[in-house]
Amino acid sequence: MKVTVSRKAHFNAAHRLYRKDWTMEQNDLVFGKCNNPNFHGHNYELIVSVTGEIDQETGFVIDVKILSDLIKEHVENAFDHKNLNLDVQDFADLNPTAENIAVVIWNKLRKFIDADKELEVVLYETPRNFVTYKGN
């Protein structure tokens, strides 16, 4: 019997979508106003889900306090009130799109989740725009 346990989190961050190897015109064409050289920000909403068998001793798939602490330490502390392009090493050479942010978060958390459990990251950049990454 597999069950999914989810934890919501929130962080605010600025970013700029652009490629260093493209001209300003090409970046404007592809990324539009998200290529603003002065950056722009989002109030990101995050849902991290862990799916697995229920432990017969504890009744948990994962202790939600542990999941909460992992998200706080490895995501919120790392990204909240940061400029992703300038302040977060993960994006030094990676365009901080919602897709790439979700993959980075998944990779940060995966190593702390038991291998027999599935991990899913859902990242809302706006209330209507979100991405999902399951590690595949």
Secondary structure as the mmCIF struct_conf table of DSSP 4:
data_model
#
loop_
_struct_conf.conf_type_id
_struct_conf.id
_struct_conf.beg_label_comp_id
_struct_conf.beg_label_asym_id
_struct_conf.beg_label_seq_id
_struct_conf.end_label_comp_id
_struct_conf.end_label_asym_id
_struct_conf.end_label_seq_id
STRN STRN1 LYS A 2 HIS A 15
TURN_TY1_P TURN_TY1_P1 LYS A 20 ASP A 21
BEND BEND1 TRP A 22 TRP A 22
HELX_RH_AL_P HELX_RH_AL_P1 MET A 24 PHE A 31
HELX_RH_3T_P HELX_RH_3T_P1 GLY A 32 ASN A 35
TURN_TY1_P TURN_TY1_P2 PRO A 37 ASN A 38
STRN STRN2 HIS A 40 GLU A 53
HELX_LH_PP_P HELX_LH_PP_P1 ILE A 54 ASP A 55
TURN_TY1_P TURN_TY1_P3 GLN A 56 THR A 58
BEND BEND2 VAL A 61 ILE A 62
HELX_RH_AL_P HELX_RH_AL_P2 VAL A 64 ILE A 71
HELX_RH_PI_P HELX_RH_PI_P1 LYS A 72 GLU A 76
HELX_RH_AL_P HELX_RH_AL_P3 ASN A 77 PHE A 79
TURN_TY1_P TURN_TY1_P4 ASP A 80 HIS A 81
STRN STRN3 LYS A 82 ASN A 83
HELX_RH_AL_P HELX_RH_AL_P4 LEU A 84 ASP A 87
HELX_RH_3T_P HELX_RH_3T_P2 GLN A 89 PHE A 91
BEND BEND3 ALA A 92 LEU A 94
HELX_RH_AL_P HELX_RH_AL_P5 ALA A 98 ARG A 110
TURN_TY1_P TURN_TY1_P5 LYS A 111 PHE A 112
BEND BEND4 ILE A 113 ILE A 113
TURN_TY1_P TURN_TY1_P6 ALA A 115 ASP A 116
BEND BEND5 LYS A 117 LYS A 117
STRN STRN4 GLU A 118 TYR A 124
BEND BEND6 GLU A 125 ARG A 128
STRN STRN5 PHE A 130 TYR A 133
#
